[in-house]
Amino acid sequence: MCGITGIVSFSLPREQASVELRKMTDLLVHRGPDSHGYFEEGRIGLGHRRLAIVDLSIGGAQPKQYGDRFAISYNGEIYNYVELREELKGLGYSFNTDSDTEVLLAAFAEWNVGALDHLNGMFAFALYDKLTGDVHFARDRFGVKPLYYFQSGGAFYFASEPKAFTALQDWNPLLNETIALDFLRYGITDFGPETFFRGVFQLLPGHRATLFGSSQELKVSRWYDPAKAKSFQGSFDAACQEFRDLFRDSVRLRLRSDVKVGSCLSGGLDSSSIVCQMNALLKANGGSANQETVSACSDSPAFDERPFIDEVVRATETTNHRVFPDFEGVARSIDRAVWHQDEPFSSTSIMAQWFVFEEARKRNLLVMLDGQGADEQLAGYGKYQGSFLLELLLGLRVGEFFREANSLARKVGWLSVFRSMLRNLLPAWLHFLSSFVSTPSYSNLAIFKWMRGISLRRLALREILHTSLPMLLRYEDRNSMAHSVESRTPFLDFRLVEFSLSLPPDFKIQDSIAKRILREGMRGRIPDRIADRKDKMAFVTPEFLWMKEHPEFFAQQIEETQRIAKGLGGDELYRRAIKSVKAAAGLDPLVWRVWILGRWMRVFKVTLPES
């Protein structure tokens, strides 16, 4: 796991480019504290910070050259590099190191951009082709690893994190007002190529790009589309077996490491499944698992999952390390977290995850397995219930619809059932009507087209590609790398995601209980109390209690953002937030959004564009 940087200079003086490359790379030292390196040739400069995980020798150092044609700066892990290396050996290739970087280079030499289809892993890389003068960029299927780019002052810059651009001589951070307003109104980020920094873009998940040396043109295209997954035709029992096999192999591949591997453990279904499967694999040869986990806990019982964590710890005999995020700790660490996150985030739950990875580093757990991606593909969020009911109703499966609707109504009431269905249906009409309304300040109303979830598959694709997962993966990447820890996500093995997307809706939800395939697929391998657990927390913190207990703190912070809110034309958003804080309501998510946006602008010295 590493940090990458680079400059393609069109008219920038070479001396300036060399200095800026080193400054950019130094700003990413947290992503790779073990070593650094540079490749400079002509107008191309590649920088690299290394966190040594696989092949700890000098052979794994980067940037890495291959033959007399390619040079690469790469961030990530190719989990199937062992199998891929054997395949390439059969094609006549030889290897001088045990690194996955050399395997990636050989794969590109053999298949060019087609090599991406052979990779099972998380990655973002920049590969320079000396023969053509082109620079190739690629990002993994679901965007576990990031890549950003920025063009200014006669040069094209790229890096793992936008903060690297703050080292540039011409850097002038201006707020992208449209993205900021989308965040304030909808609480959503990372859904497209634009970022909060005007002029800074991200390469989207499953996309690649080529910067042509001859024309200086950047061409971006999608190389992976999960929507192409075919429908599963077998029985539920057969699906459970295949899910178990895929999940087991995904965890097995993600245990490949030359440093100690641990796991996050919340006590929920996802992290518990990973910990238990990891435990079984480590004990498979009759040895001791010697397994360590890290959990975020709370002294407030309503936000504490220790009873479930204890259940998993007893079943696996793991060593469990615990952190207890509190208001003082969050207030003390918030500016550092904002700096590492690069952009505003939606709640203090990100801070709970921050302290988990901080503890992991203290325990020398340099690789951590985590459960991101399970909810999006397995209908784990409450919003999926309404989508499921709509799919049954529109598919004329009336008997199943009434059975499922009755089951859900017994838990939440019929009014909530209807609301849940309408939330997945009405936004399609809102998107249509928005075309007749002139709202220049909120030009991203097209976001409503992603809100239509009239089938589980369609909603899952929206969550994976646009709304939920991109945000969560940014939080995961920055929180882990802030503490020089590599995070791996077994549920995002592309084979598992494609299989989950192929399943019929009732394999995921039955009797209003979500994640059916995971519960039953892992039954007997995880404690029954976990398999039967219905509530959901996931790195929660008692932020509403904090707002009630410290209204003066939040009021002061939001007062300082008044100028920003007015500059955005969002006076009504500001008034709503400040009213909520002064009433000590602590229940409006907008309170946090207004505060964190202002905090982020101060940390990065971002200004509003002139009218």
C-alpha positions in Angstrom: 0.0 0.0 0.0 1.4 3.3 -1.0 1.0 6.9 -2.2 1.7 7.9 -5.8 2.3 11.3 -7.3 3.3 12.5 -10.8 3.8 15.4 -13.1 3.6 15.5 -16.9 5.1 18.8 -17.9 4.0 20.5 -21.0 5.7 23.9 -20.5 6.7 23.8 -16.8 10.5 24.3 -16.3 12.1 20.9 -15.5 13.7 22.2 -12.3 10.4 23.5 -10.9 8.7 20.2 -11.9 11.4 18.2 -10.0 11.0 20.3 -6.9 7.2 20.1 -7.0 7.3 16.3 -7.5 9.3 15.9 -4.3 7.1 18.3 -2.3 3.9 16.5 -3.4 5.4 13.1 -2.5 6.5 14.3 0.9 3.0 15.3 1.7 1.9 11.7 1.3 4.5 10.2 3.7 1.7 8.8 5.9 0.7 6.5 2.9 4.2 5.1 2.7 6.6 5.8 5.6 9.0 2.9 4.8 10.7 4.4 1.7 10.4 6.8 -1.2 11.6 7.0 -4.8 11.4 9.0 -8.0 11.5 8.4 -11.8 12.2 11.4 -14.0 12.7 11.3 -17.7 12.0 14.1 -20.2 8.8 15.7 -19.2 7.6 12.8 -17.0 8.1 12.6 -13.3 6.8 9.8 -11.1 6.9 9.8 -7.3 6.2 7.1 -4.8 5.9 6.6 -1.0 6.0 2.9 0.1 4.3 1.0 2.9 6.0 -2.4 2.6 3.4 -5.2 2.8 4.5 -7.8 0.2 8.2 -8.4 -0.6 9.7 -6.2 2.0 13.1 -6.2 0.2 14.4 -3.4 -2.0 12.9 -5.4 -4.9 9.5 -4.1 -4.0 10.6 -0.4 -4.2 9.0 2.0 -6.6 8.8 3.7 -9.1 9.7 0.5 -10.9 11.0 0.2 -14.5 10.4 -2.9 -16.6 12.7 -3.6 -19.4 13.4 -0.6 -21.5 9.8 0.4 -22.1 7.6 0.8 -18.9 7.9 2.8 -15.7 5.2 2.6 -13.0 4.1 4.2 -9.8 1.4 2.0 -8.3 -0.7 1.9 -5.1 -2.6 -1.2 -4.0 -2.4 -5.0 -3.9 -3.0 -7.5 -6.7 -4.3 -10.4 -4.5 -4.0 -13.0 -7.3 -0.4 -12.0 -8.2 0.9 -15.5 -7.3 -1.5 -17.2 -9.8 -1.0 -14.5 -12.3 2.8 -14.8 -12.1 2.6 -18.6 -12.8 0.4 -17.9 -15.8 2.9 -15.3 -17.1 5.8 -17.7 -16.5 4.0 -20.1 -18.8 4.0 -17.4 -21.5 7.7 -17.0 -21.2 8.1 -14.3 -18.6 10.7 -14.4 -15.8 10.7 -12.5 -12.5 13.4 -11.1 -10.3 11.3 -10.2 -7.3 8.4 -11.5 -5.2 6.5 -8.2 -5.7 3.1 -7.9 -7.2 4.3 -4.7 -8.9 6.6 -6.7 -11.2 3.7 -9.0 -12.0 1.5 -6.0 -12.9 4.2 -4.7 -15.3 4.6 -8.1 -17.0 0.8 -8.4 -17.3 0.7 -5.0 -19.0 3.6 -6.0 -21.3 1.6 -9.1 -22.3 -2.0 -7.8 -22.6 -1.7 -4.0 -22.6 -4.8 -2.4 -21.0 -6.4 -5.9 -21.3 -4.3 -6.8 -18.2 -6.9 -5.0 -16.1 -9.4 -7.8 -16.6 -6.8 -10.3 -15.2 -6.4 -8.5 -11.9 -8.2 -9.3 -8.7 -7.3 -6.6 -6.3 -7.4 -2.9 -5.3 -5.2 -0.5 -7.3 -4.5 2.9 -8.8 -1.5 3.4 -10.9 0.2 5.6 -13.5 2.2 3.7 -16.1 4.5 5.5 -18.5 5.2 4.0 -21.9 8.5 5.2 -23.1 7.9 3.9 -26.6 4.7 5.9 -27.3 5.2 8.7 -24.8 1.7 8.0 -23.3 0.9 7.8 -19.7 -1.8 5.2 -18.7 -3.9 5.5 -15.6 -6.3 3.0 -14.1 -8.4 2.5 -11.0 -9.7 -0.8 -9.6 -13.3 -2.0 -10.3 -14.9 -0.4 -7.2 -12.5 2.4 -6.4 -11.0 1.0 -3.2 -7.8 2.9 -4.1 -8.0 6.6 -5.1 -6.5 8.7 -8.0 -6.9 12.4 -8.5 -5.7 14.8 -11.2 -5.3 18.5 -11.7 -4.0 20.6 -14.6 -2.4 24.0 -14.1 0.6 26.1 -15.1 1.6 24.1 -18.1 1.5 20.7 -16.4 -0.7 17.7 -15.6 -0.5 16.6 -12.0 -1.8 13.4 -10.4 -1.7 11.9 -6.9 -3.4 9.5 -4.5 -4.8 12.4 -2.5 -5.7 16.0 -3.4 -3.7 17.4 -0.5 -0.6 16.7 -2.6 -1.6 19.5 -4.9 -1.3 22.0 -2.0 2.5 21.8 -2.6 2.2 23.3 -6.0 3.4 26.8 -6.7 0.2 27.8 -8.6 -2.2 26.2 -6.1 -5.2 28.4 -5.4 -7.9 26.3 -3.6 -11.3 27.5 -4.7 -14.6 25.9 -3.5 -16.6 23.9 -6.0 -19.9 25.4 -5.0 -22.1 22.9 -6.8 -20.5 19.9 -5.0 -20.7 21.8 -1.7 -24.4 22.4 -2.1 -25.0 18.8 -3.0 -23.3 17.8 0.2 -25.3 20.3 2.3 -28.6 19.3 0.8 -28.2 15.6 0.3 -25.3 14.6 2.4 -23.6 12.9 -0.5 -20.0 13.1 -1.8 -17.7 11.3 -4.2 -20.5 10.5 -6.7 -18.8 11.8 -9.8 -15.5 13.0 -11.2 -15.7 16.5 -9.6 -14.4 17.2 -6.1 -14.9 19.9 -3.5 -11.8 21.6 -5.0 -12.6 23.4 -8.2 -10.5 22.0 -11.0 -9.5 18.8 -9.2 -11.0 15.6 -10.5 -11.0 12.0 -9.5 -10.7 9.0 -11.9 -13.9 7.1 -11.2 -14.0 3.5 -10.1 -13.6 1.0 -12.9 -12.2 3.6 -15.2 -8.9 4.1 -17.0 -7.4 7.0 -18.8 -4.6 7.8 -21.2 -2.7 11.0 -21.5 -1.4 10.9 -25.0 2.2 12.2 -25.4 1.6 13.3 -29.0 -1.5 15.5 -28.4 -1.5 16.1 -24.6 -5.1 14.9 -24.7 -6.6 13.0 -21.8 -9.0 10.3 -22.8 -11.1 8.7 -20.0 -13.2 5.5 -20.4 -14.8 2.8 -18.4 -13.1 -0.5 -18.3 -15.4 -2.4 -15.9 -19.1 -2.4 -15.5 -20.7 -4.6 -12.8 -24.1 -4.3 -14.4 -23.1 -7.0 -16.8 -23.4 -9.7 -14.1 -25.7 -12.5 -15.3 -28.7 -13.8 -13.4 -28.2 -16.8 -11.1 -30.5 -19.7 -12.0 -29.9 -22.3 -9.2 -31.5 -23.0 -5.8 -31.1 -21.0 -2.6 -29.0 -23.9 -1.1 -26.8 -23.9 -4.2 -26.4 -20.1 -3.9 -25.4 -20.4 -0.2 -22.7 -22.9 -1.1 -21.3 -20.8 -3.9 -21.4 -17.7 -1.7 -19.5 -19.5 1.0 -16.9 -20.7 -1.4 -16.4 -17.3 -3.0 -16.2 -15.5 0.4 -13.8 -18.0 1.7 -11.5 -17.6 -1.3 -11.7 -13.8 -1.1 -10.6 -13.8 2.5 -7.9 -16.3 1.7 -6.4 -14.1 -1.0 -6.5 -11.0 1.3 -4.5 -12.8 4.0 -1.4 -12.8 1.7 1.0 -10.5 3.4 4.6 -10.4 4.7 3.4 -8.4 7.8 0.8 -9.0 10.5 -2.8 -9.0 9.5 -5.7 -8.1 11.8 -9.4 -7.3 11.4 -11.9 -4.7 12.4 -14.7 -6.1 14.5 -17.9 -4.3 15.2 -20.0 -7.3 16.2 -22.2 -6.9 13.2 -22.8 -9.6 10.5 -20.2 -8.4 8.0 -17.1 -7.9 10.2 -18.0 -11.0 12.3 -18.2 -13.1 9.1 -14.7 -11.9 8.1 -13.2 -12.5 11.5 -14.7 -16.0 11.8 -13.7 -17.0 8.2 -10.2 -15.6 8.8 -10.0 -17.6 12.0 -11.0 -20.8 10.2 -8.4 -20.3 7.5 -5.6 -19.5 10.0 -6.4 -22.7 11.9 -6.9 -24.9 8.8 -3.5 -26.5 9.2 -3.9 -27.2 12.8 -2.0 -24.2 14.0 -3.0 -21.3 16.2 -4.7 -18.4 14.6 -2.9 -15.8 16.9 -5.6 -13.4 15.6 -6.1 -9.8 16.7 -9.1 -7.5 16.2 -9.9 -3.9 17.0 -13.3 -2.6 18.0 -14.9 0.8 18.6 -17.0 0.8 21.8 -19.1 3.3 23.8 -20.0 3.9 27.4 -23.5 4.7 26.2 -25.4 1.4 26.0 -27.5 2.5 23.1 -24.3 2.9 21.0 -22.3 0.0 22.4 -21.9 -3.4 20.6 -19.7 -5.2 23.2 -22.2 -8.0 23.8 -21.9 -9.0 20.2 -18.2 -8.4 20.0 -17.7 -10.6 23.0 -19.7 -13.4 21.3 -17.3 -13.4 18.3 -14.2 -13.1 20.6 -15.3 -16.2 22.6 -16.0 -18.2 19.4 -12.7 -17.4 17.8 -10.4 -16.8 20.8 -9.1 -13.7 19.2 -7.3 -10.9 21.1 -9.6 -7.9 21.0 -8.4 -4.3 21.4 -11.0 -1.7 22.1 -11.2 2.1 21.7 -13.8 4.4 23.2 -14.3 7.5 21.1 -15.6 10.5 23.1 -16.4 14.1 22.5 -13.0 15.4 23.7 -11.1 13.0 21.6 -13.1 13.9 18.5 -12.7 17.6 19.1 -9.0 17.1 19.6 -8.5 15.1 16.5 -11.0 16.6 14.1 -8.7 19.0 12.2 -6.1 16.3 11.6 -8.9 13.9 10.4 -10.3 16.6 8.1 -6.8 17.1 6.6 -6.4 13.4 5.9 -10.0 13.0 4.6 -9.3 15.8 2.0 -13.0 16.6 1.8 -15.9 17.0 4.2 -17.6 13.9 5.6 -21.1 13.1 6.7 -20.9 12.2 10.4 -18.7 11.5 13.4 -18.9 7.7 12.7 -15.9 8.4 10.5 -14.1 9.4 13.6 -14.8 6.1 15.3 -13.2 4.4 12.4 -10.3 6.8 12.7 -9.6 5.7 16.2 -9.8 2.0 15.2 -7.1 2.4 12.7 -5.0 4.5 15.1 -5.2 1.6 17.6 -4.3 -0.9 14.8 -1.1 0.9 14.1 -0.2 1.0 17.8 -0.7 -2.8 17.8 1.5 -3.1 14.7 -1.4 -4.5 12.7 -0.3 -3.1 9.4 -3.0 -4.9 7.4 -6.6 -4.8 8.5 -9.6 -6.6 6.9 -12.9 -4.7 7.0 -16.5 -5.2 5.9 -17.1 -2.4 3.4 -19.3 -3.3 0.5 -21.5 -5.9 2.0 -24.5 -3.7 2.7 -24.6 -2.3 -0.9 -24.6 -5.7 -2.6 -26.6 -7.7 -0.1 -29.5 -5.3 0.6 -28.3 -4.4 4.1 -29.8 -0.9 4.4 -33.4 -0.1 5.3 -33.9 1.6 2.0 -33.7 -1.8 0.3 -37.0 -2.9 1.9 -39.1 -0.4 -0.1 -37.2 -1.2 -3.3 -37.8 -5.0 -2.7 -41.6 -4.4 -2.2 -41.8 -2.3 -5.4 -40.0 -5.0 -7.4 -42.5 -7.6 -6.1 -45.5 -5.4 -6.9 -44.3 -4.2 -10.3 -43.5 -7.8 -11.1 -47.1 -8.8 -10.3 -45.9 -11.1 -7.5 -48.9 -10.0 -5.5 -48.9 -12.8 -2.9 -45.2 -12.4 -2.1 -45.7 -8.6 -2.0 -48.5 -8.8 0.7 -46.6 -11.3 2.7 -43.4 -9.2 2.8 -45.3 -5.9 3.3 -47.2 -7.4 6.3 -44.0 -8.7 7.7 -42.4 -5.3 7.5 -45.5 -3.5 8.7 -45.5 -5.5 11.9 -42.1 -4.0 12.7 -42.4 -0.4 11.5 -46.1 0.2 10.7 -47.9 0.6 7.4 -47.2 4.3 7.1 -43.4 3.6 7.1 -43.9 0.8 4.6 -45.6 3.2 2.1 -43.0 5.9 2.7 -40.3 3.4 2.1 -41.8 2.4 -1.3 -42.5 6.1 -2.3 -38.9 7.1 -1.6 -37.8 4.7 -4.2 -40.4 5.7 -6.8 -41.2 9.4 -6.5 -37.7 10.8 -7.2 -38.1 9.6 -10.8 -41.0 12.1 -11.1 -39.0 14.8 -9.3 -36.2 14.4 -11.8 -38.7 14.8 -14.6 -40.2 17.9 -13.0 -36.9 19.5 -12.2 -36.3 20.0 -15.9 -39.1 22.6 -15.9 -37.6 24.5 -12.9 -34.9 27.1 -13.2 -32.5 26.5 -10.3 -29.1 27.6 -11.4 -27.6 27.4 -7.9 -28.4 23.7 -7.6 -27.5 22.4 -11.0 -26.9 18.9 -9.7 -30.6 18.1 -9.4 -29.8 15.4 -11.9 -28.7 13.5 -8.8 -32.3 12.5 -8.4 -32.0 10.0 -11.3 -29.8 7.9 -9.0 -32.6 7.9 -6.4 -34.8 5.5 -8.3 -34.6 2.1 -6.8 -37.5 0.0 -8.3 -35.5 -3.2 -8.1 -32.8 -4.5 -5.6 -30.3 -4.9 -8.5 -30.9 -1.4 -9.7 -30.6 0.1 -6.3 -27.5 -1.9 -5.5 -25.8 -0.7 -8.6 -26.7 2.9 -7.6 -25.2 2.4 -4.2 -22.1 0.7 -5.4 -21.3 3.1 -8.3 -22.6 6.5 -7.2 -24.0 7.1 -3.7 -23.0 4.9 -0.7 -19.9 2.9 -1.5 -17.7 5.7 -3.1 -18.1 7.8 0.1 -17.4 4.9 2.4 -14.3 3.8 0.5 -12.9 7.3 0.6 -13.4 7.3 4.4 -11.8 3.9 4.7 -8.8 4.7 2.5 -8.0 8.0 4.3 -8.6 6.8 7.8 -6.4 3.7 7.3 -3.6 5.5 5.4 -3.6 8.4 7.9 -2.1 5.8 10.3 0.0 3.9 7.7 -2.3 0.9 7.8 -3.5 -1.1 4.7 -7.2 -1.8 4.7 -8.5 -4.8 2.7 -12.2 -5.4 1.9 -13.1 -9.1 1.2 -16.7 -8.3 0.3 -15.4 -6.3 -2.7 -13.8 -9.2 -4.5 -15.3 -8.7 -7.9 -16.3 -12.3 -8.2 -18.4 -12.0 -5.0 -20.0 -8.7 -6.0 -21.0 -10.0 -9.4 -22.4 -13.2 -7.8 -24.4 -11.1 -5.3 -25.8 -8.9 -8.1 -26.9 -12.0 -10.0 -29.1 -13.3 -7.2 -32.9 -13.1 -7.1 -34.3 -10.5 -4.7 -35.8 -13.1 -2.3 -32.3 -14.6 -1.8 -31.3 -11.3 -0.1 -34.5 -10.4 1.8 -37.2 -12.7 3.3 -39.8 -11.9 5.9 -38.3 -8.3 5.9 -34.9 -9.7 7.1 -32.0 -8.5 5.1 -28.8 -10.2 4.0 -30.5 -13.6 3.9 -27.7 -15.2 1.7 -25.0 -14.0 4.1 -26.9 -15.1 7.2 -27.6 -18.6 6.0 -24.4 -19.0 4.0 -22.4 -18.3 7.2 -24.6 -20.1 9.6 -22.6 -22.6 11.6 -19.5 -20.6 10.8 -20.5 -17.5 12.9 -22.3 -17.6 16.3 -26.1 -17.9 15.9 -26.6 -14.7 17.9 -24.7 -12.9 15.2 -26.5 -14.7 12.3 -29.8 -13.8 13.9 -29.0 -10.2 14.7 -31.4 -7.7 13.2 -30.2 -4.3 14.5 -27.5 -2.3 12.8 -24.9 0.2 14.1 -21.6 0.2 12.2 -19.1 2.5 13.8 -21.8 4.6 15.4 -21.0 7.3 17.9 -23.4 9.2 20.2 -23.0 12.4 18.2 -26.6 13.5 18.9 -25.9 13.3 22.6 -22.7 15.3 22.1 -24.6 18.0 20.3 -27.1 18.1 23.2 -24.4 18.2 25.8 -22.2 20.7 24.0 -24.5 23.0 22.1 -22.3 26.1 22.7 -19.4 24.4 21.0 -21.4 23.5 17.8 -23.1 26.9 17.8 -19.7 28.7 17.9 -18.4 26.6 15.1 -21.5 27.1 12.9 -21.5 30.9 13.6 -18.0 30.9 12.0 -19.4 29.4 8.8 -22.1 32.1 8.4 -20.1 33.9 5.7 -19.5 30.7 3.8 -23.2 29.8 3.9 -24.3 33.2 2.7 -21.6 33.1 0.0 -23.1 29.8 -1.3 -26.5 31.3 -1.4 -27.6 28.8 1.2 -28.9 31.2 3.9 -31.9 28.9 4.6 -29.5 26.0 5.2 -27.5 28.0 7.7 -30.6 29.3 9.5 -31.9 25.7 9.9 -28.6 24.5 11.3 -28.1 27.2 13.8 -31.7 27.0 15.0 -31.3 23.3 15.6 -28.1 23.8 17.6 -29.5 26.6 19.7 -32.5 24.5 20.5 -30.1 21.8 21.6 -32.1 19.5 19.3 -29.0 17.7 17.9 -31.1 15.8 15.5 -30.5 17.5 12.2 -27.7 16.1 10.1 -27.3 19.5 8.5 -25.7 20.7 11.7 -22.8 18.5 11.1 -22.6 19.2 7.4 -22.5 23.0 7.8 -19.9 22.7 10.6 -17.6 20.2 8.8 -17.8 22.2 5.5 -16.6 25.3 7.3 -14.0 23.4 9.2 -12.7 21.8 6.0 -12.5 25.2 4.2 -10.4 26.6 7.1 -8.0 23.6 7.2 -7.3 23.7 3.5 -7.6 27.6 3.2 -10.3 27.2 0.6 -12.0 30.4 -0.6 -15.2 31.1 -2.5 -14.8 32.0 -6.2 -15.4 35.6 -7.0 -18.9 36.3 -8.5 
